[in-house]
Amino acid sequence: MQAAVEFEVKKVCPIYGISFGRLDDKATWRIDYEEEATEGQKEAARQVLEAFVWDDEMKEKVRKDSRDFQYSSELIYRLEFVKYVEANPGATFSEFMDYLETLRV
C-alpha cells in the first residue's frame, strides 16, 4: 500500500516518502516533502492522500502494475509480447500478461 500511495502523491509533488502511524487513520500519515516542493504541490499532495482509497480495485491495479514491471524487462516475455501484438494489434503489455494468467498448464 505504501508504494501505491507514494506513487500517486509523487505525480503531484516531490516527496521523499510517506510515513504511517496507523494504516486505518489518515490523520497519522505524514508526508516528507523534498525541499523544492511548493505550497501548491504540498496542498495537491495532501488532497491525493485524503482521497486515496485502498480497496480491492486499487489492490488489483497495484498487483498488475507490479507484475508488468517485473516481467517487462525479461527478454522471453518481450519476444512473446511482440508475437501477441502481431495477432492482437494495439494490445498492451498488461493485456498480454492478463492473457497469460488465463492459460492453464
Secondary structure, 3 states (H helix, E strand, C coil): CHHHHHHHHHCCCCEEEEECCECCEHHHCEEEECCCCCHHHHHHHHHHHHHCCCCHHHHHHHHHHHHHHHHHCCHHHHHHHHHHHHHCCCCCHHHHHHHHHHCCC
